[in-house]
Amino acid sequence: MSCDSDGPPPKVKQRYIRDMAIAGAIYVALVVGAALTIRYMHPPQWALVILALLPLAPALLMLRAYVVYVNALDEFQRRVQTEAAIVAAGVIAFASFAYGFLEDWANFPRISLIWVFPALSFTFGVVHRIVRRRYK
């Protein structure tokens, strides 16, 4: 099988980039704002919970942008995205599973769950390149 198209239509790509940039900017603003608020204002516990969960809103906007993007792709491009997502999820699932045993049984240092999503995103990017190259 060969890749007949090199990517999404320009309009789809532009919308994806715009939506991700907006969500990314909101995410950074909320993370910085929440961190500064927590550090300097010492809010009560209920406010800490809200501040800690605020960055999820733009992260959900990023997820929405990705779903809209994938739905606008042709069948082949969706297949590549899906295969990359499945492989990346499997790699991170098994890596985190293995590291959990290392933490508990071999006294490896604890790693916060906050790093799972960035690891998944990075792994998806690497796997996506490999999958696309395979079809060229």
N, CA, C and O of each residue as an XYZ file, in Angstrom:
544
protein
N       0.848     -1.175      0.000
C       0.000      0.000      0.000
C       0.891      1.234      0.000
O       1.875      1.295      0.736
N       0.549      2.205     -0.816
C       1.344      3.432     -0.828
C       0.481      4.590     -0.368
O      -0.747      4.552     -0.456
N       1.129      5.587      0.110
C       0.447      6.775      0.607
C       0.184      7.705     -0.568
O       1.114      8.304     -1.107
N      -1.093      7.830     -0.972
C      -1.435      8.678     -2.104
C      -1.400     10.160     -1.756
O      -1.145     10.994     -2.625
N      -1.647     10.490     -0.518
C      -1.613     11.896     -0.129
C      -0.637     12.056      1.023
O      -0.462     11.155      1.844
N      -0.017     13.199      1.066
C       1.000     13.442      2.079
C       0.439     14.023      3.363
O       1.189     14.257      4.311
N      -0.843     14.256      3.414
C      -1.415     14.797      4.630
C      -2.798     15.324      4.393
O      -3.381     15.130      3.327
N      -3.319     15.991      5.388
C      -4.680     16.506      5.301
C      -4.759     17.704      4.368
O      -3.741     18.320      4.053
N      -5.969     18.034      3.926
C      -6.141     19.250      3.129
C      -5.666     20.476      3.925
O      -5.770     20.492      5.152
N      -5.150     21.491      3.238
C      -4.609     22.670      3.939
C      -5.603     23.311      4.916
O      -5.209     23.742      5.999
N      -6.871     23.378      4.548
C      -7.868     24.002      5.424
C      -8.022     23.215      6.734
O      -8.154     23.808      7.805
N      -8.005     21.894      6.645
C      -8.106     21.038      7.828
C      -6.886     21.236      8.714
O      -7.002     21.362      9.933
N      -5.724     21.261      8.090
C      -4.473     21.436      8.835
C      -4.431     22.808      9.523
O      -4.023     22.916     10.679
N      -4.853     23.844      8.806
C      -4.865     25.195      9.384
C      -5.797     25.280     10.581
O      -5.459     25.893     11.594
N      -6.981     24.661     10.466
C      -7.931     24.684     11.583
C      -7.343     23.954     12.789
O      -7.451     24.420     13.923
N      -6.721     22.804     12.529
C      -6.114     22.026     13.604
C      -5.024     22.829     14.317
O      -4.982     22.880     15.547
N      -4.158     23.444     13.546
C      -3.072     24.241     14.129
C      -3.634     25.408     14.931
O      -3.172     25.685     16.037
N      -4.629     26.089     14.375
C      -5.252     27.218     15.088
C      -5.884     26.757     16.396
O      -5.643     27.350     17.448
N      -6.694     25.695     16.333
C      -7.383     25.217     17.531
C      -6.399     24.728     18.595
O      -6.595     24.966     19.786
N      -5.346     24.047     18.158
C      -4.347     23.571     19.116
C      -3.558     24.738     19.716
O      -3.229     24.718     20.902
N      -3.259     25.740     18.912
C      -2.522     26.909     19.419
C      -3.356     27.660     20.462
O      -2.836     28.070     21.500
N      -4.633     27.835     20.182
C      -5.508     28.520     21.145
C      -5.596     27.726     22.442
O      -5.422     28.272     23.531
N      -5.868     26.429     22.311
C      -5.964     25.583     23.508
C      -4.632     25.547     24.252
O      -4.610     25.570     25.482
N      -3.522     25.491     23.518
C      -2.204     25.476     24.145
C      -1.910     26.756     24.905
O      -1.349     26.721     26.001
N      -2.289     27.884     24.326
C      -2.076     29.169     25.002
C      -2.918     29.254     26.278
O      -2.441     29.721     27.312
N      -4.160     28.804     26.199
C      -5.023     28.792     27.396
C      -4.426     27.865     28.454
O      -4.409     28.192     29.640
N      -3.939     26.706     28.012
C      -3.336     25.741     28.934
C      -2.150     26.368     29.676
O      -2.066     26.288     30.902
N      -1.245     26.985     28.930
C      -0.066     27.601     29.554
C      -0.497     28.693     30.531
O       0.031     28.776     31.640
N      -1.449     29.529     30.126
C      -1.916     30.604     31.005
C      -2.513     30.039     32.297
O      -2.257     30.555     33.385
N      -3.308     28.978     32.168
C      -3.922     28.396     33.362
C      -2.895     27.711     34.264
O      -2.978     27.821     35.488
N      -1.943     27.016     33.679
C      -0.916     26.353     34.488
C      -0.082     27.391     35.231
O       0.143     27.264     36.435
N       0.375     28.411     34.522
C       1.184     29.454     35.163
C       0.356     30.199     36.213
O       0.819     30.416     37.332
N      -0.859     30.585     35.852
C      -1.726     31.299     36.791
C      -2.039     30.480     38.032
O      -1.977     30.988     39.152
N      -2.374     29.215     37.833
C      -2.692     28.348     38.973
C      -1.453     28.135     39.850
O      -1.539     28.189     41.077
N      -0.317     27.895     39.221
C       0.912     27.673     39.999
C       1.274     28.906     40.824
O       1.645     28.788     41.992
N       1.167     30.080     40.222
C       1.469     31.313     40.965
C       0.463     31.556     42.083
O       0.832     31.982     43.177
N      -0.795     31.287     41.808
C      -1.836     31.447     42.831
C      -1.570     30.519     44.009
O      -1.650     30.932     45.166
N      -1.256     29.276     43.711
C      -0.989     28.308     44.775
C       0.256     28.707     45.575
O       0.272     28.616     46.802
N       1.283     29.144     44.870
C       2.547     29.473     45.538
C       2.457     30.717     46.424
O       3.009     30.745     47.524
N       1.757     31.740     45.936
C       1.787     33.020     46.648
C       0.528     33.354     47.433
O       0.576     34.195     48.331
N      -0.585     32.728     47.122
C      -1.822     33.092     47.804
C      -2.277     32.046     48.820
O      -3.140     32.332     49.651
N      -1.718     30.855     48.768
C      -2.036     29.782     49.714
C      -3.549     29.599     49.877
O      -4.084     29.773     50.971
N      -4.231     29.248     48.785
C      -5.690     29.109     48.855
C      -6.115     27.885     49.678
O      -5.311     26.990     49.939
N      -7.389     27.863     50.081
C      -7.893     26.712     50.848
C      -7.939     25.451     49.964
O      -7.797     25.531     48.744
N      -8.135     24.307     50.592
C      -8.106     23.021     49.903
C      -9.082     22.957     48.725
O      -8.721     22.476     47.651
N     -10.312     23.435     48.917
C     -11.298     23.367     47.826
C     -10.813     24.147     46.612
O     -11.052     23.742     45.474
N     -10.129     25.269     46.851
C      -9.602     26.075     45.748
C      -8.402     25.382     45.096
O      -8.204     25.490     43.886
N      -7.609     24.679     45.891
C      -6.483     23.922     45.339
C      -6.979     22.854     44.364
O      -6.380     22.627     43.312
N      -8.081     22.207     44.732
C      -8.652     21.180     43.860
C      -9.089     21.807     42.535
O      -8.805     21.268     41.465
N      -9.765     22.921     42.608
C     -10.217     23.603     41.387
C      -9.021     24.052     40.550
O      -8.998     23.838     39.338
N      -8.044     24.661     41.180
C      -6.850     25.127     40.459
C      -6.094     23.965     39.814
O      -5.587     24.084     38.699
N      -6.027     22.837     40.532
C      -5.322     21.680     39.992
C      -6.034     21.085     38.782
O      -5.394     20.501     37.907
N      -7.345     21.231     38.730
C      -8.121     20.646     37.625
C      -8.367     21.618     36.467
O      -8.797     21.194     35.394
N      -8.108     22.895     36.661
C      -8.323     23.890     35.608
C      -7.623     23.569     34.291
O      -8.232     23.741     33.235
N      -6.377     23.112     34.305
C      -5.703     22.827     33.032
C      -6.348     21.701     32.219
O      -6.021     21.521     31.045
N      -7.250     20.951     32.826
C      -7.933     19.902     32.073
C      -8.854     20.478     31.001
O      -9.048     19.852     29.959
N      -9.421     21.653     31.238
C     -10.333     22.243     30.264
C      -9.651     22.481     28.909
O     -10.170     22.022     27.892
N      -8.520     23.174     28.858
C      -7.872     23.326     27.552
C      -7.297     22.010     27.017
O      -7.172     21.845     25.804
N      -6.950     21.084     27.896
C      -6.496     19.775     27.420
C      -7.643     19.067     26.702
O      -7.425     18.385     25.701
N      -8.853     19.226     27.209
C     -10.024     18.666     26.523
C     -10.277     19.376     25.200
O     -10.726     18.753     24.237
N      -9.994     20.668     25.145
C     -10.104     21.393     23.870
C      -9.092     20.846     22.858
O      -9.385     20.755     21.666
N      -7.899     20.484     23.343
C      -6.896     19.877     22.462
C      -7.387     18.530     21.940
O      -7.225     18.213     20.762
N      -7.982     17.752     22.821
C      -8.528     16.463     22.405
C      -9.626     16.659     21.368
O      -9.687     15.928     20.379
N     -10.485     17.634     21.591
C     -11.547     17.931     20.630
C     -10.958     18.336     19.284
O     -11.435     17.889     18.241
N      -9.931     19.175     19.297
C      -9.292     19.602     18.048
C      -8.732     18.401     17.302
O      -8.825     18.332     16.077
N      -8.155     17.464     18.027
C      -7.593     16.276     17.388
C      -8.698     15.399     16.796
O      -8.550     14.887     15.686
N      -9.793     15.223     17.520
C     -10.903     14.406     17.017
C     -11.505     15.035     15.762
O     -11.794     14.331     14.794
N     -11.695     16.348     15.770
C     -12.208     17.049     14.584
C     -11.252     16.861     13.419
O     -11.684     16.624     12.291
N      -9.964     16.965     13.684
C      -8.926     16.785     12.667
C      -8.992     15.382     12.065
O      -9.021     15.227     10.844
N      -9.016     14.374     12.912
C      -9.039     12.990     12.434
C     -10.320     12.708     11.645
O     -10.279     12.004     10.637
N     -11.434     13.241     12.086
C     -12.694     13.022     11.373
C     -12.708     13.672      9.998
O     -13.499     13.279      9.140
N     -11.853     14.653      9.775
C     -11.787     15.328      8.479
C     -10.818     14.638      7.516
O     -10.732     15.017      6.348
N     -10.096     13.638      7.996
C      -9.121     12.942      7.166
C      -9.789     11.874      6.305
O     -10.907     11.437      6.579
N      -9.083     11.471      5.265
C      -9.600     10.361      4.462
C      -9.338      9.045      5.204
O      -8.674      9.021      6.240
N      -9.872      7.966      4.655
C      -9.817      6.668      5.325
C      -8.378      6.203      5.586
O      -8.080      5.691      6.665
N      -7.504      6.377      4.623
C      -6.121      5.957      4.804
C      -5.434      6.746      5.917
O      -4.758      6.173      6.771
N      -5.615      8.074      5.895
C      -4.975      8.911      6.914
C      -5.512      8.576      8.307
O      -4.760      8.568      9.282
N      -6.822      8.297      8.395
C      -7.390      7.881      9.689
C      -6.770      6.562     10.147
O      -6.512      6.367     11.335
N      -6.536      5.669      9.202
C      -5.915      4.393      9.547
C      -4.520      4.608     10.127
O      -4.158      3.988     11.127
N      -3.746      5.475      9.506
C      -2.400      5.771     10.005
C      -2.483      6.374     11.410
O      -1.740      5.963     12.302
N      -3.370      7.334     11.612
C      -3.536      7.957     12.931
C      -3.943      6.921     13.975
O      -3.408      6.899     15.084
N      -4.886      6.072     13.611
C      -5.377      5.066     14.547
C      -4.289      4.068     14.907
O      -4.118      3.731     16.078
N      -3.556      3.596     13.915
C      -2.482      2.640     14.189
C      -1.425      3.264     15.092
O      -0.950      2.626     16.031
N      -1.062      4.495     14.811
C      -0.065      5.180     15.642
C      -0.583      5.354     17.071
O       0.167      5.165     18.029
N      -1.851      5.711     17.218
C      -2.428      5.909     18.550
C      -2.464      4.597     19.332
O      -2.166      4.578     20.526
N      -2.826      3.509     18.670
C      -2.897      2.209     19.353
C      -1.503      1.758     19.795
O      -1.322      1.309     20.927
N      -0.529      1.877     18.908
C       0.832      1.456     19.259
C       1.384      2.335     20.382
O       1.977      1.823     21.332
N       1.196      3.655     20.282
C       1.697      4.562     21.320
C       1.036      4.271     22.664
O       1.707      4.243     23.696
N      -0.270      4.057     22.653
C      -0.971      3.741     23.901
C      -0.452      2.436     24.498
O      -0.273      2.331     25.711
N      -0.212      1.448     23.646
C       0.324      0.178     24.133
C       1.707      0.329     24.723
O       2.000     -0.233     25.778
N       2.562      1.083     24.050
C       3.927      1.301     24.556
C       3.886      1.975     25.923
O       4.561      1.536     26.853
N       3.101      3.033     26.046
C       3.037      3.760     27.318
C       2.347      2.933     28.394
O       2.753      2.969     29.555
N       1.310      2.190     28.022
C       0.634      1.335     29.006
C       1.598      0.300     29.582
O       1.687      0.132     30.798
N       2.316     -0.392     28.700
C       3.238     -1.410     29.193
C       4.441     -0.800     29.894
O       4.941     -1.379     30.859
N       4.920      0.349     29.438
C       6.043      1.005     30.113
C       5.642      1.446     31.520
O       6.404      1.262     32.469
N       4.447      2.029     31.658
C       4.013      2.473     32.982
C       3.714      1.274     33.887
O       3.962      1.327     35.091
N       3.187      0.204     33.311
C       2.936     -1.020     34.055
C       4.252     -1.589     34.583
O       4.363     -1.937     35.759
N       5.243     -1.679     33.703
C       6.556     -2.203     34.092
C       7.206     -1.296     35.137
O       7.774     -1.776     36.119
N       7.117      0.023     34.918
C       7.761      0.934     35.860
C       7.077      0.875     37.224
O       7.728      1.062     38.252
N       5.778      0.618     37.238
C       5.075      0.454     38.512
C       5.654     -0.684     39.332
O       5.826     -0.557     40.544
N       5.956     -1.803     38.671
C       6.611     -2.901     39.372
C       7.996     -2.502     39.851
O       8.395     -2.848     40.963
N       8.735     -1.772     39.014
C      10.070     -1.318     39.411
C       9.998     -0.381     40.615
O      10.836     -0.459     41.513
N       9.003      0.504     40.637
C       8.827      1.393     41.793
C       8.540      0.592     43.058
O       9.157      0.804     44.101
N       7.586     -0.335     42.941
C       7.145     -1.068     44.132
C       8.136     -2.126     44.593
O       8.328     -2.305     45.796
N       8.764     -2.825     43.668
C       9.580     -3.982     44.034
C      11.081     -3.736     43.981
O      11.850     -4.440     44.636
N      11.506     -2.735     43.201
C      12.948     -2.504     43.067
C      13.355     -1.118     43.560
O      14.471     -0.665     43.308
N      12.449     -0.454     44.258
C      12.722      0.848     44.874
C      13.165      1.925     43.883
O      13.975      2.790     44.217
N      12.633      1.867     42.675
C      12.897      2.940     41.716
C      12.177      4.196     42.203
O      11.197      4.098     42.943
N      12.656      5.383     41.792
C      12.007      6.622     42.245
C      10.582      6.747     41.706
O      10.273      6.279     40.611
N       9.737      7.380     42.489
C       8.345      7.608     42.086
C       8.312      8.632     40.956
O       9.051      9.616     40.974
N       7.454      8.390     39.983
C       7.228      9.342     38.899
C       5.759      9.745     38.939
O       4.873      8.891     38.975
N       5.512     11.029     38.931
C       4.152     11.545     38.987
C       3.378     11.152     37.737
O       3.939     11.086     36.643
N       2.100     10.895     37.903
C       1.221     10.558     36.776
C       1.086     11.705     35.777
O       0.630     11.495     34.653
N       1.474     12.896     36.171
C       1.373     14.045     35.273
C       2.222     13.848     34.013
O       1.995     14.519     33.006
N       3.197     12.934     34.061
C       4.097     12.705     32.931
C       3.568     11.677     31.935
O       4.164     11.502     30.872
N       2.477     10.998     32.245
C       1.947      9.972     31.341
C       1.449     10.586     30.029
O       1.770     10.086     28.951
N       0.678     11.653     30.115
C       0.139     12.262     28.892
C       1.235     12.836     27.993
O       1.205     12.592     26.787
N       2.195     13.583     28.524
C       3.286     14.030     27.648
C       4.055     12.858     27.040
O       4.459     12.926     25.879
N       4.262     11.795     27.799
C       4.949     10.619     27.258
C       4.130      9.992     26.135
O       4.681      9.582     25.113
N       2.832      9.921     26.323
C       1.954      9.376     25.285
C       1.990     10.245     24.037
O       2.066      9.725     22.924
N       1.938     11.544     24.205
C       1.972     12.465     23.071
C       3.283     12.351     22.302
O       3.279     12.289     21.073
N       4.393     12.323     23.013
C       5.698     12.196     22.373
C       5.807     10.861     21.641
O       6.256     10.809     20.496
N       5.397      9.793     22.301
C       5.466      8.461     21.696
C       4.583      8.385     20.461
O       4.968      7.780     19.460
N       3.398      8.993     20.523
C       2.523      9.024     19.354
C       3.232      9.698     18.182
O       3.176      9.201     17.057
N       3.892     10.817     18.432
C       4.602     11.524     17.365
C       5.671     10.667     16.713
O       5.798     10.652     15.488
N       6.439      9.954     17.525
C       7.496      9.088     16.998
C       6.883      7.931     16.208
O       7.308      7.644     15.089
N       5.892      7.274     16.791
C       5.263      6.129     16.131
C       4.564      6.565     14.844
O       4.596      5.842     13.849
N       3.939      7.730     14.856
C       3.248      8.225     13.662
C       4.228      8.369     12.502
O       3.915      7.997     11.371
N       5.397      8.903     12.778
C       6.421      9.030     11.722
C       6.824      7.659     11.177
O       6.988      7.486      9.969
N       6.979      6.701     12.064
C       7.365      5.348     11.644
C       6.264      4.719     10.798
O       6.543      4.123      9.758
N       5.028      4.849     11.235
C       3.901      4.262     10.494
C       3.777      4.924      9.124
O       3.608      4.232      8.120
N       3.857      6.243      9.070
C       3.761      6.938      7.770
C       4.878      6.532      6.832
O       4.652      6.336      5.637
N       6.078      6.405      7.366
C       7.213      6.018      6.534
C       7.014      4.621      5.934
O       7.422      4.355      4.804
N       6.391      3.753      6.696
C       6.158      2.397      6.229
C       5.271      2.363      4.982
O       5.404      1.466      4.150
N       4.379      3.325      4.855
C       3.456      3.361      3.716
C       3.969      4.161      2.540
O       3.300      4.220      1.509
N       5.119      4.773      2.654
C       5.639      5.583      1.542
C       6.408      4.740      0.561
O       6.915      5.258     -0.434
